[in-house]
Amino acid sequence: MSEASSSSDWTTQAIDTLQSVIDAVKSKTSNPLLKIARSLIYALLALGLVIAFLLLVIIGFVRLADGYLPGQVWAVYLPLGGIFFVAGLLAWTKRTKRS
């Protein structure tokens, strides 16, 4: 009977060792990848919300300005286009040139 119990202890110890090795490998590989994937998903979600918010702000500004500025809607599009044009020129001057 003692031979059966020592055999059982050996298999239990082997399984525990194998499980600890698998857990160690998982903690060094899968867990960091899961954190990176979660961070990427949350960043993309936040980026989508920010873009949607900016679009709604621009639409609201155009509608509000259209109600208060004389003339038609092009009177709002002209200054707004000028703002975007100047912002584009500033971004163009800050670009890095290829070698």
N, C-alpha and C positions, 0 to 999 in steps of 0.2 A: 503494500500500500504506500509506503514512503517513496517508492520509485515513481508511482503515478503522481504524487503530489509534487515531487521535484520536477517532473516533466511539465506539469501544469504551471509551476512557477517560472520555468524557463520560457515557455511560450508567452506567458503574460509579460515577462520582462522584455522579450523580443518585440512584442506588439507595442509596448509602452515606448521603447526606444525608437521604433519605426515612426510612431505617432509624433514623438518629440522632434525627430528629424524633419518630418513633413511640415509640422507647425513652424519650425525655424525657417525652412525654405519659403513657405508661404508668407511669413512675416517680412522677409527680405525682398520678395518679388511682387506678389499679388497686392499686398496692402498699399505700397507706394503707388502702384499703377492705378488702384481704385481711387486713391486720393487725387491723383492727377486727373483722372477721368471726371470725377465729381467736380473738381475745380473748373475744368474746361466747360462742362455743361452749365454750371452756374454762371460762369463768365459770359457764355453765349446767350443765356437767358437774360442776364442783366444788359448786355449790349442790345438785344432786341427790344427790351423795354425802354432803354434810353433813346434809341432811334425812333420808336413809336411816339414817345413823349415829345421829342424835338419836332417831329412832323406835325403833331397836333398843335404845338405852340406856334409854329410857322403858319399853319392854316388858320388858327385863331387870330394871329396878328393880321393876316391879310384880310380876313373878314371884318375885323374891328376897324382897321384902317380904311377899308372900302366904305364903311358906313360914315366915317368922319371926313375923309378927304373929298374935295369936289372933283367932279369928273367921273369917268368910268373906272373899271378895275385896273386898267393899264397904268393909271396914276399911282397905284400901289405897287404894281410889278416893276415899274421903272426904278424907284429908289431901292427896293428889295434886290433887284438884279444888280444894281450898282454896289450894294453892300457885299453880295456874293462875289462880284467881279474883283473888288478890292481884296477880299479875303483870299481869293484864288491867286491874285498877283503876289500877295505876301507869302503864301505857301510856295509859289513858284520860285521866289527869290531864296527861300530857305532850303530848297532841295539840295541833295548831294549830287555832284556831277560825276558821271562815269569817267574812268580813266581811259 
